[in-house]
Amino acid sequence: MSLEKHDLLHELPNSKDTIHELKTKDNHFAKLFDEYHEVDHEVHRIESGAEHSSDEYLEERKKVRLNLKDQLYAMVRDYEAAKAS
């Protein structure tokens, strides 16, 4: 199985500057960003075999990661739209 990177900068490469700005200016974004990466690292450790868990736990963590990514993406999108107008 190929382990795919899911870090936010890899997922949204065109928004690198926006992500950096939001991390420094928006505490809520920064908190979600850190939480997203903690969950992503946990999922990666499980998928790589460095940690063991049940399939159900792994799927739950992937759902948490996806929910966080959706929230972060919406914040990036809204910030970029506001900046463009």
C-alpha positions as CSV (number, residue, x, y, z in Angstrom):
1,M,0.0,0.0,0.0
2,S,1.3,3.4,-0.9
3,L,1.1,6.0,1.9
4,E,-0.1,9.3,0.6
5,K,0.8,12.6,2.1
6,H,-2.1,14.5,3.5
7,D,-0.4,17.5,5.1
8,L,-2.4,20.7,4.4
9,L,0.3,22.4,2.3
10,H,0.5,19.3,0.1
11,E,-3.3,19.2,-0.2
12,L,-3.6,22.9,-1.0
13,P,-0.3,23.9,-2.7
14,N,-1.8,27.0,-4.3
15,S,-2.8,28.4,-0.9
16,K,0.6,28.2,0.8
17,D,0.7,32.0,1.5
18,T,-2.9,32.1,2.7
19,I,-2.3,29.2,5.1
20,H,0.8,30.9,6.5
21,E,-1.2,34.2,7.0
22,L,-4.1,32.4,8.7
23,K,-1.8,30.4,11.0
24,T,-0.2,33.6,12.2
25,K,-3.3,35.8,12.4
26,D,-6.2,33.5,13.3
27,N,-5.9,31.5,16.5
28,H,-8.9,29.3,15.6
29,F,-7.3,28.4,12.2
30,A,-4.0,27.7,13.9
31,K,-5.7,25.4,16.5
32,L,-7.5,23.4,13.7
33,F,-4.3,23.3,11.6
34,D,-2.3,21.8,14.5
35,E,-5.1,19.3,15.3
36,Y,-5.3,18.3,11.6
37,H,-1.6,17.6,11.5
38,E,-1.7,15.6,14.8
39,V,-4.5,13.4,13.4
40,D,-2.7,13.1,10.0
41,H,0.5,12.0,11.7
42,E,-1.4,9.5,13.8
43,V,-3.1,8.0,10.7
44,H,0.2,7.9,8.9
45,R,1.9,6.0,11.9
46,I,-1.0,3.5,11.9
47,E,-1.0,3.0,8.1
48,S,2.8,2.6,8.1
49,G,2.7,-0.1,10.9
50,A,4.5,2.0,13.4
51,E,1.4,1.9,15.6
52,H,-1.4,-0.7,15.8
53,S,-5.1,0.0,16.0
54,S,-8.4,-1.5,15.0
55,D,-9.7,-0.8,11.5
56,E,-12.6,1.0,13.1
57,Y,-10.4,3.3,15.0
58,L,-8.3,4.1,11.9
59,E,-11.5,4.8,9.9
60,E,-12.7,7.1,12.7
61,R,-9.5,9.0,12.7
62,K,-9.6,9.4,8.9
63,K,-13.1,10.9,9.3
64,V,-11.9,13.3,11.9
65,R,-9.0,14.3,9.6
66,L,-11.4,14.8,6.7
67,N,-13.7,17.0,8.8
68,L,-10.8,19.1,9.9
69,K,-9.6,19.5,6.4
70,D,-13.0,20.5,5.2
71,Q,-13.2,23.2,7.9
72,L,-9.7,24.5,7.1
73,Y,-10.4,24.5,3.4
74,A,-13.5,26.5,3.9
75,M,-11.6,29.1,6.0
76,V,-8.9,29.3,3.3
77,R,-11.4,29.7,0.6
78,D,-13.4,32.4,2.4
79,Y,-10.2,34.3,3.3
80,E,-9.0,34.2,-0.3
81,A,-12.4,35.3,-1.6
82,A,-12.5,38.2,0.8
83,K,-9.0,39.2,-0.1
84,A,-9.8,39.1,-3.9
85,S,-12.8,41.4,-3.5
